[in-house]
Amino acid sequence: MLNLARDIQSLSSFKRRTSEFIDQMKETGAPMVLTVNGQAELVVQDAAAYQKLLETIEYLEAVTGIKQGLADVEAGRTRSLQDFQQDMQHKYDIPGSDYTAG
């Protein structure tokens, strides 16, 4: 959670106290908002917290995709593997195979 008193700093303050702020970000895991002329301009974050953020986004995208797939199945928005194979063969000019799902 962003702490407004601690995690919003001016860019000039960040430049003067960089190592202190880096230690703070590593300790808290919270990003820091840097301002220029009183306006939020940049967000700085330690690498571990950023990696965790990316992993969380990837996980949520996977969950969303799974939920959409389940909703499609429930709503009957599906097609057979054979139909899919035929569509892909036609779309990408792939010769037919002897394999059929079965």
C-alpha positions as protocol buffer text, in pm:
chain_id: "A"
residue {
  index: 1
  type: MET
  ca { x: 0 y: 0 z: 0 }
}
residue {
  index: 2
  type: LEU
  ca { x: 128 y: 342 z: -92 }
}
residue {
  index: 3
  type: ASN
  ca { x: 202 y: 566 z: 207 }
}
residue {
  index: 4
  type: LEU
  ca { x: 147 y: 924 z: 87 }
}
residue {
  index: 5
  type: ALA
  ca { x: 377 y: 1078 z: 347 }
}
residue {
  index: 6
  type: ARG
  ca { x: 661 y: 833 z: 282 }
}
residue {
  index: 7
  type: ASP
  ca { x: 628 y: 720 z: -78 }
}
residue {
  index: 8
  type: ILE
  ca { x: 579 y: 1046 z: -267 }
}
residue {
  index: 9
  type: GLN
  ca { x: 895 y: 1250 z: -306 }
}
residue {
  index: 10
  type: SER
  ca { x: 1025 y: 1518 z: -536 }
}
residue {
  index: 11
  type: LEU
  ca { x: 1273 y: 1411 z: -800 }
}
residue {
  index: 12
  type: SER
  ca { x: 1532 y: 1650 z: -657 }
}
residue {
  index: 13
  type: SER
  ca { x: 1490 y: 1496 z: -311 }
}
residue {
  index: 14
  type: PHE
  ca { x: 1529 y: 1150 z: -464 }
}
residue {
  index: 15
  type: LYS
  ca { x: 1851 y: 1257 z: -637 }
}
residue {
  index: 16
  type: ARG
  ca { x: 1994 y: 1388 z: -307 }
}
residue {
  index: 17
  type: ARG
  ca { x: 1892 y: 1084 z: -99 }
}
residue {
  index: 18
  type: THR
  ca { x: 1894 y: 802 z: -357 }
}
residue {
  index: 19
  type: SER
  ca { x: 2058 y: 534 z: -144 }
}
residue {
  index: 20
  type: GLU
  ca { x: 1826 y: 607 z: 150 }
}
residue {
  index: 21
  type: PHE
  ca { x: 1519 y: 579 z: -71 }
}
residue {
  index: 22
  type: ILE
  ca { x: 1646 y: 259 z: -235 }
}
residue {
  index: 23
  type: ASP
  ca { x: 1689 y: 103 z: 109 }
}
residue {
  index: 24
  type: GLN
  ca { x: 1336 y: 213 z: 198 }
}
residue {
  index: 25
  type: MET
  ca { x: 1189 y: 59 z: -118 }
}
residue {
  index: 26
  type: LYS
  ca { x: 1371 y: -268 z: -57 }
}
residue {
  index: 27
  type: GLU
  ca { x: 1249 y: -276 z: 304 }
}
residue {
  index: 28
  type: THR
  ca { x: 887 y: -189 z: 235 }
}
residue {
  index: 29
  type: GLY
  ca { x: 846 y: -333 z: -116 }
}
residue {
  index: 30
  type: ALA
  ca { x: 643 y: -20 z: -195 }
}
residue {
  index: 31
  type: PRO
  ca { x: 711 y: 190 z: -504 }
}
residue {
  index: 32
  type: MET
  ca { x: 797 y: 557 z: -481 }
}
residue {
  index: 33
  type: VAL
  ca { x: 619 y: 827 z: -677 }
}
residue {
  index: 34
  type: LEU
  ca { x: 851 y: 1104 z: -787 }
}
residue {
  index: 35
  type: THR
  ca { x: 716 y: 1448 z: -859 }
}
residue {
  index: 36
  type: VAL
  ca { x: 838 y: 1726 z: -1084 }
}
residue {
  index: 37
  type: ASN
  ca { x: 693 y: 2070 z: -1015 }
}
residue {
  index: 38
  type: GLY
  ca { x: 443 y: 1912 z: -777 }
}
residue {
  index: 39
  type: GLN
  ca { x: 303 y: 1669 z: -1035 }
}
residue {
  index: 40
  type: ALA
  ca { x: 350 y: 1292 z: -1029 }
}
residue {
  index: 41
  type: GLU
  ca { x: 599 y: 1214 z: -1305 }
}
residue {
  index: 42
  type: LEU
  ca { x: 771 y: 881 z: -1235 }
}
residue {
  index: 43
  type: VAL
  ca { x: 723 y: 565 z: -1034 }
}
residue {
  index: 44
  type: VAL
  ca { x: 1039 y: 395 z: -905 }
}
residue {
  index: 45
  type: GLN
  ca { x: 1034 y: 42 z: -769 }
}
residue {
  index: 46
  type: ASP
  ca { x: 1294 y: -212 z: -658 }
}
residue {
  index: 47
  type: ALA
  ca { x: 1352 y: -503 z: -896 }
}
residue {
  index: 48
  type: ALA
  ca { x: 1211 y: -775 z: -666 }
}
residue {
  index: 49
  type: ALA
  ca { x: 883 y: -587 z: -616 }
}
residue {
  index: 50
  type: TYR
  ca { x: 860 y: -520 z: -989 }
}
residue {
  index: 51
  type: GLN
  ca { x: 916 y: -890 z: -1066 }
}
residue {
  index: 52
  type: LYS
  ca { x: 642 y: -982 z: -818 }
}
residue {
  index: 53
  type: LEU
  ca { x: 410 y: -733 z: -989 }
}
residue {
  index: 54
  type: LEU
  ca { x: 480 y: -889 z: -1330 }
}
residue {
  index: 55
  type: GLU
  ca { x: 416 y: -1239 z: -1192 }
}
residue {
  index: 56
  type: THR
  ca { x: 90 y: -1124 z: -1035 }
}
residue {
  index: 57
  type: ILE
  ca { x: -26 y: -974 z: -1364 }
}
residue {
  index: 58
  type: GLU
  ca { x: 65 y: -1296 z: -1549 }
}
residue {
  index: 59
  type: TYR
  ca { x: -127 y: -1503 z: -1293 }
}
residue {
  index: 60
  type: LEU
  ca { x: -434 y: -1279 z: -1315 }
}
residue {
  index: 61
  type: GLU
  ca { x: -428 y: -1290 z: -1695 }
}
residue {
  index: 62
  type: ALA
  ca { x: -418 y: -1673 z: -1680 }
}
residue {
  index: 63
  type: VAL
  ca { x: -707 y: -1685 z: -1432 }
}
residue {
  index: 64
  type: THR
  ca { x: -907 y: -1447 z: -1650 }
}
residue {
  index: 65
  type: GLY
  ca { x: -843 y: -1664 z: -1955 }
}
residue {
  index: 66
  type: ILE
  ca { x: -947 y: -1978 z: -1771 }
}
residue {
  index: 67
  type: LYS
  ca { x: -1266 y: -1812 z: -1645 }
}
residue {
  index: 68
  type: GLN
  ca { x: -1346 y: -1697 z: -1999 }
}
residue {
  index: 69
  type: GLY
  ca { x: -1287 y: -2048 z: -2131 }
}
residue {
  index: 70
  type: LEU
  ca { x: -1514 y: -2200 z: -1868 }
}
residue {
  index: 71
  type: ALA
  ca { x: -1782 y: -1942 z: -1943 }
}
residue {
  index: 72
  type: ASP
  ca { x: -1753 y: -2026 z: -2314 }
}
residue {
  index: 73
  type: VAL
  ca { x: -1797 y: -2397 z: -2240 }
}
residue {
  index: 74
  type: GLU
  ca { x: -2095 y: -2326 z: -2016 }
}
residue {
  index: 75
  type: ALA
  ca { x: -2254 y: -2106 z: -2282 }
}
residue {
  index: 76
  type: GLY
  ca { x: -2190 y: -2363 z: -2554 }
}
residue {
  index: 77
  type: ARG
  ca { x: -1941 y: -2149 z: -2743 }
}
residue {
  index: 78
  type: THR
  ca { x: -1721 y: -2443 z: -2839 }
}
residue {
  index: 79
  type: ARG
  ca { x: -1634 y: -2646 z: -3147 }
}
residue {
  index: 80
  type: SER
  ca { x: -1488 y: -2987 z: -3208 }
}
residue {
  index: 81
  type: LEU
  ca { x: -1117 y: -3050 z: -3237 }
}
residue {
  index: 82
  type: GLN
  ca { x: -1176 y: -3180 z: -3589 }
}
residue {
  index: 83
  type: ASP
  ca { x: -1340 y: -2851 z: -3692 }
}
residue {
  index: 84
  type: PHE
  ca { x: -1056 y: -2654 z: -3536 }
}
residue {
  index: 85
  type: GLN
  ca { x: -794 y: -2864 z: -3717 }
}
residue {
  index: 86
  type: GLN
  ca { x: -971 y: -2818 z: -4049 }
}
residue {
  index: 87
  type: ASP
  ca { x: -995 y: -2441 z: -3995 }
}
residue {
  index: 88
  type: MET
  ca { x: -622 y: -2417 z: -3912 }
}
residue {
  index: 89
  type: GLN
  ca { x: -525 y: -2632 z: -4209 }
}
residue {
  index: 90
  type: HIS
  ca { x: -729 y: -2411 z: -4436 }
}
residue {
  index: 91
  type: LYS
  ca { x: -617 y: -2081 z: -4279 }
}
residue {
  index: 92
  type: TYR
  ca { x: -245 y: -2165 z: -4283 }
}
residue {
  index: 93
  type: ASP
  ca { x: -246 y: -2387 z: -4594 }
}
residue {
  index: 94
  type: ILE
  ca { x: -139 y: -2696 z: -4399 }
}
residue {
  index: 95
  type: PRO
  ca { x: -180 y: -3025 z: -4582 }
}
residue {
  index: 96
  type: GLY
  ca { x: -427 y: -3267 z: -4420 }
}
residue {
  index: 97
  type: SER
  ca { x: -292 y: -3537 z: -4195 }
}
residue {
  index: 98
  type: ASP
  ca { x: -392 y: -3897 z: -4136 }
}
residue {
  index: 99
  type: TYR
  ca { x: -445 y: -3819 z: -3768 }
}
residue {
  index: 100
  type: THR
  ca { x: -801 y: -3768 z: -3656 }
}
residue {
  index: 101
  type: ALA
  ca { x: -912 y: -3703 z: -3301 }
}
residue {
  index: 102
  type: GLY
  ca { x: -1119 y: -3968 z: -3175 }
}
